[in-house]
Structures are given as C-alpha cells and as structure tokens.
C-alpha cells in the first residue's frame, strides 16, 4: 500500500505546474479587467461624451458641405475629410480621457496601489481605449455615409459596411499610438507627438505614411497607398499596429 501511495503521488506531480500557472494567470486577468473597468468608467463621463458628440457634429458638417458641392463623389470626399481631421482629434480626446488625462502608468495607479500589476492594469486601459476608439471611429464614418450618400454612389449597405470597418481599424490604430505616447513625458504629453506626426507626415507616400494610420486609411478609401502597399496590407498593418502598440504601451508601465 505504501508503494502504491508513493506511485500515486508521483503520478500527480506533473499536474502541479499547470495549476500554479493558472494561479499566476488569475491575478493578471483580474488586473486587466480592473484596467478595462476603470477606463470604461472614465469614458462614460461627460467630457468624453461631449468630445465624441463634437466629432460627430464635425463629421456630419463635412458631409453636408460636400453634398452642397455636388452629390457625385460626396461620400468619398467627406470620408477623406473626416479621416484626415475629425477621427484623429476625436480619438485623441477619448484616449486622453481613458487615461485620466495623465501618463498611462499614473492612470493605472488607482488599481496598482492595491497590489494589482500596473503593467496589466495599463494593458486593460489600452485595450479599452482601442475598442472604444474603433467603435467611435466606425460610427463617425457611418454617419458620413448616411448623410452624404446619393443616388449615384455605391450601394448604401456596401458603403456603410466598408466605411464602418475602415473606421474601426483606423480608430484602433490611432488609439494604440496615443496609448504608447502617453507613456512618455510628464502627464502623458507624449501622446501629442503621434498626433502631430500624423498631421504632418501621415499623408506621405514614404515610410512615415506606412507607419502612421492616416496613410492606410486613405489607401483603404481608394486613395494612394504608402510605399505602394495594397489595401490588404494597409488593413493588416492597421490591425497589427493597434495590438502591438497597446502591448508596447503596457510593457512600458512595468513596475
């Protein structure tokens, strides 16, 4: 019987690492969840809602102006204007509010001070910022299509779906850049750097245009592609940058 008991104990030994791994993962997932909940609570405040409302008003105004110049091509012109100006400014404001208008590490502190990993809390904030930005940008693009769509344009449903997913990818990519920028300089003022770079260099056909979101958004809307990349490559790079930049921003908040 003693030998049998020793054999059973030995058989159970390989199960211990898996259990300890699951136990280690639980606090990390909890910290990510805490970060997401904090970011969502901040984004439900009056200021970010007003920021999105202003962005929506500007997008609708752009659509109305373009329609007044002629319905032919109004959707494309209004979308380009929205993605060049309204989307980055709106996502910048939302990203700043998700991080409580401070550095990303400091934004994670309310949960980290009670023992949660600041790295994982920051990841939760960055992921929530990306998801919210994707939804907000998609809604801005769809609003433009609804207002500017005319009888000579492409089928309405096709335009809505196409502009919606382009908006979602672009918004998430902007959020990644602003989250990473918020890990630099005092009170996260580094988030201004990618915003300025996108305005100044985002429309270029070179490397800067390939790194920043605006060039890929313009490409997906039918404009020139940075570095001659095709639309599938632009879509893939937007999605990849959203994820990689969120992970990089969280990594910079390690203890």
Residue, then its C-alpha position, 0 to 999 in steps of 0.5 A: x500500500x505504501x508503494x502504491x501511495x508513493x506511485x500515486x503521488x508521483x503520478x500527480x506531480x506533473x499536474x502541479x505546474x499547470x495549476x500554479x500557472x493558472x494561479x499566476x494567470x488569475x491575478x493578471x486577468x483580474x488586473x486587466x479587467x480592473x484596467x478595462x473597468x476603470x477606463x470604461x468608467x472614465x469614458x462614460x463621463x461627460x467630457x468624453x461624451x461631449x468630445x465624441x458628440x463634437x466629432x460627430x457634429x464635425x463629421x456630419x458638417x463635412x458631409x453636408x458641405x460636400x453634398x452642397x458641392x455636388x452629390x457625385x463623389x460626396x461620400x468619398x470626399x467627406x470620408x477623406x475629410x473626416x479621416x484626415x481631421x475629425x477621427x484623429x482629434x476625436x480619438x485623441x480626446x477619448x484616449x486622453x480621457x481613458x487615461x485620466x488625462x495623465x501618463x498611462x502608468x499614473x492612470x493605472x495607479x488607482x488599481x496598482x496601489x492595491x497590489x494589482x500589476x500596473x503593467x496589466x492594469x495599463x494593458x486593460x486601459x489600452x485595450x479599452x481605449x482601442x475598442x472604444x476608439x474603433x467603435x467611435x471611429x466606425x460610427x463617425x464614418x457611418x454617419x458620413x455615409x448616411x448623410x452624404x450618400x446619393x443616388x449615384x454612389x455605391x450601394x448604401x449597405x456596401x458603403x456603410x459596411x466598408x466605411x464602418x470597418x475602415x473606421x474601426x481599424x483606423x480608430x484602433x490604430x490611432x488609439x494604440x499610438x496615443x496609448x504608447x505616447x502617453x507613456x512618455x513625458x510628464x502627464x502623458x504629453x507624449x501622446x501629442x507627438x503621434x498626433x502631430x506626426x500624423x498631421x504632418x507626415x501621415x499623408x506621405x507616400x514614404x515610410x512615415x505614411x506606412x507607419x502612421x494610420x492616416x496613410x492606410x486609411x486613405x489607401x483603404x478609401x481608394x486613395x494612394x497607398x504608402x510605399x505602394x502597399x495594397x489595401x490588404x496590407x494597409x488593413x493588416x498593418x492597421x490591425x497589427x499596429x493597434x495590438x502591438x502598440x497597446x502591448x508596447x504601451x503596457x510593457x512600458x508601465x512595468x513596475 
